[in-house]
């Protein structure tokens, strides 16, 4: 979520915005917004300052990217995890408008054109996060403490982009495509849990979706694929990061002892 400024709704309630991310963990995710004045219906400039208040970011799939806080003029007190609500983060806005400017990255994107509105420098905020796991689907909700300042809530609905590629197997020295509709199991080696669903959309081509209800390591856990045809089992072993970077799979006959 960058500085595109297309999600501002003005006086209307915010619409839900869809986002699609890959499965790769530790992707940088920046949440940007304005804390600034605006032109009211009577043509006067109005701002939310005068009392300290909190902005909430509910994003259970994210964690604060501490290494980048300083880059955006922030610190661990300004943006922090909520100790009482898992998956929620708190950005605290200073009561004094001039003090709050120090934590911005530039001028507000949403302009206040009212007479005497004053500077909006430093009123564009950017909060650095990163995805904390491979499956990062879910909702991100930006809201405020309504007992202090009332804003429309903003929801981003995040889905993950499937992993797609080719899949073949070697039988009697001949390489063949795994046929459309074939069942290919996708299991974590350590306990046999099926952490993903592989669908063969057409001969030799697959689509893989990972299940968020399982905990697994993107870089360490081995995953095993099995395909059975004519009583013969074909398989391969890989890791999720290796599969993500090399989408072409070749299964070979499983050996038995």
C-alpha positions as a Python dict, from the first residue, in 0.01 Angstrom:
ca = {
    (1, 'X'): (0, 0, 0),
    (2, 'X'): (185, 303, -122),
    (3, 'X'): (133, 674, -171),
    (4, 'X'): (-120, 645, -450),
    (5, 'X'): (-390, 841, -269),
    (6, 'X'): (-675, 665, -450),
    (7, 'X'): (-849, 533, -139),
    (8, 'X'): (-966, 868, -2),
    (9, 'X'): (-1346, 883, 25),
    (10, 'X'): (-1407, 1235, 150),
    (11, 'X'): (-1744, 1250, 324),
    (12, 'X'): (-1851, 902, 212),
    (13, 'X'): (-1785, 579, 397),
    (14, 'X'): (-1470, 396, 287),
    (15, 'X'): (-1505, 115, 36),
    (16, 'X'): (-1331, -218, 87),
    (17, 'X'): (-1013, -245, -120),
    (18, 'X'): (-890, -584, -246),
    (19, 'X'): (-517, -663, -243),
    (20, 'X'): (-330, -967, -374),
    (21, 'X'): (9, -1070, -235),
    (22, 'X'): (234, -1362, -312),
    (23, 'X'): (299, -1624, -43),
    (24, 'X'): (659, -1519, 14),
    (25, 'X'): (709, -1419, 382),
    (26, 'X'): (886, -1105, 507),
    (27, 'X'): (756, -891, 224),
    (28, 'X'): (764, -519, 304),
    (29, 'X'): (417, -369, 349),
    (30, 'X'): (386, 7, 404),
    (31, 'X'): (57, 150, 530),
    (32, 'X'): (24, 519, 447),
    (33, 'X'): (-238, 775, 548),
    (34, 'X'): (-283, 1145, 621),
    (35, 'X'): (-331, 1293, 966),
    (36, 'X'): (-423, 1643, 856),
    (37, 'X'): (-686, 1914, 830),
    (38, 'X'): (-973, 1914, 583),
    (39, 'X'): (-1229, 2156, 443),
    (40, 'X'): (-1563, 2117, 620),
    (41, 'X'): (-1907, 2161, 464),
    (42, 'X'): (-1912, 2528, 571),
    (43, 'X'): (-1585, 2592, 385),
    (44, 'X'): (-1371, 2623, 698),
    (45, 'X'): (-1056, 2427, 780),
    (46, 'X'): (-1097, 2163, 1051),
    (47, 'X'): (-829, 1942, 1203),
    (48, 'X'): (-824, 1653, 1457),
    (49, 'X'): (-552, 1798, 1680),
    (50, 'X'): (-584, 1930, 2034),
    (51, 'X'): (-591, 1595, 2212),
    (52, 'X'): (-367, 1292, 2181),
    (53, 'X'): (-549, 1003, 2011),
    (54, 'X'): (-483, 655, 1874),
    (55, 'X'): (-512, 506, 1528),
    (56, 'X'): (-554, 128, 1518),
    (57, 'X'): (-420, -105, 1252),
    (58, 'X'): (-569, -453, 1283),
    (59, 'X'): (-345, -676, 1071),
    (60, 'X'): (-281, -1023, 1218),
    (61, 'X'): (-70, -1126, 918),
    (62, 'X'): (183, -843, 971),
    (63, 'X'): (453, -745, 1216),
    (64, 'X'): (629, -412, 1262),
    (65, 'X'): (946, -383, 1056),
    (66, 'X'): (1165, -236, 1333),
    (67, 'X'): (1464, -200, 1101),
    (68, 'X'): (1278, 59, 893),
    (69, 'X'): (1115, 268, 1168),
    (70, 'X'): (1385, 535, 1165),
    (71, 'X'): (1360, 565, 786),
    (72, 'X'): (1003, 690, 830),
    (73, 'X'): (1079, 916, 1131),
    (74, 'X'): (921, 674, 1376),
    (75, 'X'): (1023, 490, 1692),
    (76, 'X'): (893, 199, 1903),
    (77, 'X'): (678, 427, 2115),
    (78, 'X'): (511, 596, 1820),
    (79, 'X'): (413, 268, 1649),
    (80, 'X'): (375, -37, 1868),
    (81, 'X'): (189, -365, 1905),
    (82, 'X'): (-121, -346, 2123),
    (83, 'X'): (-38, -552, 2436),
    (84, 'X'): (-405, -634, 2497),
    (85, 'X'): (-525, -719, 2142),
    (86, 'X'): (-335, -972, 1933),
    (87, 'X'): (-279, -861, 1576),
    (88, 'X'): (-351, -495, 1650),
    (89, 'X'): (-100, -211, 1625),
    (90, 'X'): (-132, 141, 1764),
    (91, 'X'): (-11, 465, 1608),
    (92, 'X'): (-39, 751, 1861),
    (93, 'X'): (-107, 1100, 1724),
    (94, 'X'): (37, 1392, 1921),
    (95, 'X'): (-200, 1652, 2062),
    (96, 'X'): (6, 1934, 1915),
    (97, 'X'): (-1, 1963, 1536),
    (98, 'X'): (355, 2092, 1512),
    (99, 'X'): (487, 1805, 1726),
    (100, 'X'): (307, 1551, 1508),
    (101, 'X'): (466, 1685, 1189),
    (102, 'X'): (802, 1541, 1300),
    (103, 'X'): (672, 1189, 1238),
    (104, 'X'): (564, 1241, 879),
    (105, 'X'): (733, 1163, 548),
    (106, 'X'): (595, 1452, 343),
    (107, 'X'): (301, 1679, 269),
    (108, 'X'): (-48, 1534, 300),
    (109, 'X'): (-186, 1399, -26),
    (110, 'X'): (-538, 1517, 51),
    (111, 'X'): (-525, 1895, 20),
    (112, 'X'): (-709, 2134, 246),
    (113, 'X'): (-793, 2435, 27),
    (114, 'X'): (-984, 2633, 289),
    (115, 'X'): (-863, 2984, 360),
    (116, 'X'): (-612, 2987, 645),
    (117, 'X'): (-569, 2611, 640),
    (118, 'X'): (-197, 2633, 702),
    (119, 'X'): (83, 2393, 617),
    (120, 'X'): (17, 2022, 570),
    (121, 'X'): (386, 1934, 567),
    (122, 'X'): (475, 1621, 765),
    (123, 'X'): (112, 1507, 771),
    (124, 'X'): (159, 1212, 537),
    (125, 'X'): (245, 909, 753),
    (126, 'X'): (406, 584, 645),
    (127, 'X'): (414, 283, 876),
    (128, 'X'): (659, 1, 794),
    (129, 'X'): (542, -357, 834),
    (130, 'X'): (634, -694, 687),
    (131, 'X'): (444, -1019, 638),
    (132, 'X'): (523, -1257, 922),
    (133, 'X'): (430, -1587, 758),
    (134, 'X'): (382, -1746, 419),
    (135, 'X'): (1, -1732, 429),
    (136, 'X'): (-88, -1366, 474),
    (137, 'X'): (-455, -1362, 368),
    (138, 'X'): (-712, -1179, 578),
    (139, 'X'): (-837, -828, 652),
    (140, 'X'): (-636, -518, 739),
    (141, 'X'): (-856, -262, 914),
    (142, 'X'): (-746, 96, 988),
    (143, 'X'): (-962, 273, 1246),
    (144, 'X'): (-947, 519, 1533),
    (145, 'X'): (-1038, 524, 1899),
    (146, 'X'): (-1393, 653, 1856),
    (147, 'X'): (-1400, 792, 2208),
    (148, 'X'): (-1138, 1043, 2098),
    (149, 'X'): (-1167, 1105, 1722),
    (150, 'X'): (-1412, 948, 1477),
    (151, 'X'): (-1299, 847, 1128),
    (152, 'X'): (-1447, 607, 875),
    (153, 'X'): (-1286, 264, 906),
    (154, 'X'): (-1086, 144, 608),
    (155, 'X'): (-1065, -228, 521),
    (156, 'X'): (-818, -393, 286),
    (157, 'X'): (-908, -754, 201),
    (158, 'X'): (-587, -946, 132),
    (159, 'X'): (-577, -1268, -69),
    (160, 'X'): (-275, -1473, -174),
    (161, 'X'): (-175, -1534, -532),
    (162, 'X'): (-164, -1905, -611),
    (163, 'X'): (167, -2067, -701),
    (164, 'X'): (144, -2202, -1055),
    (165, 'X'): (382, -2404, -1271),
    (166, 'X'): (438, -2727, -1461),
    (167, 'X'): (428, -3080, -1324),
    (168, 'X'): (549, -3398, -1498),
    (169, 'X'): (649, -3750, -1396),
    (170, 'X'): (903, -3996, -1533),
    (171, 'X'): (770, -4346, -1605),
    (172, 'X'): (985, -4610, -1777),
    (173, 'X'): (1228, -4344, -1889),
    (174, 'X'): (956, -4131, -2050),
    (175, 'X'): (859, -3788, -1916),
    (176, 'X'): (483, -3734, -1916),
    (177, 'X'): (256, -3449, -1800),
    (178, 'X'): (46, -3518, -1493),
    (179, 'X'): (-304, -3521, -1646),
    (180, 'X'): (-577, -3267, -1580),
    (181, 'X'): (-783, -3348, -1272),
    (182, 'X'): (-528, -3590, -1124),
    (183, 'X'): (-488, -3598, -746),
    (184, 'X'): (-147, -3487, -623),
    (185, 'X'): (-101, -3479, -247),
    (186, 'X'): (102, -3193, -98),
    (187, 'X'): (226, -3281, 251),
    (188, 'X'): (464, -3161, 515),
    (189, 'X'): (721, -3440, 551),
    (190, 'X'): (758, -3427, 928),
    (191, 'X'): (397, -3520, 1007),
    (192, 'X'): (213, -3577, 680),
    (193, 'X'): (-15, -3274, 726),
    (194, 'X'): (-157, -3151, 397),
    (195, 'X'): (-58, -2786, 416),
    (196, 'X'): (-173, -2706, 65),
    (197, 'X'): (-409, -2806, -213),
    (198, 'X'): (-263, -2874, -557),
    (199, 'X'): (-506, -2865, -848),
    (200, 'X'): (-408, -2986, -1194),
    (201, 'X'): (-592, -2733, -1409),
    (202, 'X'): (-474, -2878, -1740),
    (203, 'X'): (-233, -3149, -1848),
    (204, 'X'): (107, -3075, -1697),
    (205, 'X'): (4, -2751, -1523),
    (206, 'X'): (-79, -2702, -1154),
    (207, 'X'): (-216, -2440, -919),
    (208, 'X'): (-114, -2454, -553),
    (209, 'X'): (-290, -2283, -265),
    (210, 'X'): (-147, -2304, 88),
    (211, 'X'): (-366, -2352, 394),
    (212, 'X'): (-344, -2086, 662),
    (213, 'X'): (-453, -2317, 946),
    (214, 'X'): (-109, -2484, 950),
    (215, 'X'): (218, -2353, 1084),
    (216, 'X'): (519, -2430, 867),
    (217, 'X'): (858, -2283, 788),
    (218, 'X'): (905, -2139, 440),
    (219, 'X'): (1278, -2213, 436),
    (220, 'X'): (1324, -2526, 650),
    (221, 'X'): (1027, -2763, 629),
    (222, 'X'): (1042, -3032, 362),
    (223, 'X'): (724, -3085, 163),
    (224, 'X'): (653, -3400, -35),
    (225, 'X'): (432, -3446, -340),
    (226, 'X'): (277, -3781, -433),
    (227, 'X'): (97, -3889, -748),
    (228, 'X'): (-25, -4244, -802),
    (229, 'X'): (-103, -4395, -1144),
    (230, 'X'): (-152, -4763, -1231),
    (231, 'X'): (-47, -4859, -877),
    (232, 'X'): (288, -4680, -910),
    (233, 'X'): (372, -4390, -679),
    (234, 'X'): (569, -4093, -811),
    (235, 'X'): (699, -3822, -582),
    (236, 'X'): (941, -3539, -519),
    (237, 'X'): (1069, -3355, -213),
    (238, 'X'): (1127, -2980, -192),
    (239, 'X'): (1100, -2676, 34),
    (240, 'X'): (845, -2400, -11),
    (241, 'X'): (1101, -2132, -95),
    (242, 'X'): (1262, -2363, -352),
    (243, 'X'): (923, -2439, -507),
    (244, 'X'): (835, -2069, -514),
    (245, 'X'): (1156, -1990, -705),
    (246, 'X'): (1146, -2296, -933),
    (247, 'X'): (790, -2381, -1037),
    (248, 'X'): (874, -2674, -1268),
    (249, 'X'): (819, -3006, -1086),
    (250, 'X'): (933, -3350, -1198),
    (251, 'X'): (814, -3657, -1003),
    (252, 'X'): (1007, -3983, -1004),
    (253, 'X'): (910, -4334, -900),
    (254, 'X'): (921, -4384, -523),
    (255, 'X'): (1160, -4656, -410),
    (256, 'X'): (1056, -4918, -155),
    (257, 'X'): (1276, -5120, 72),
}
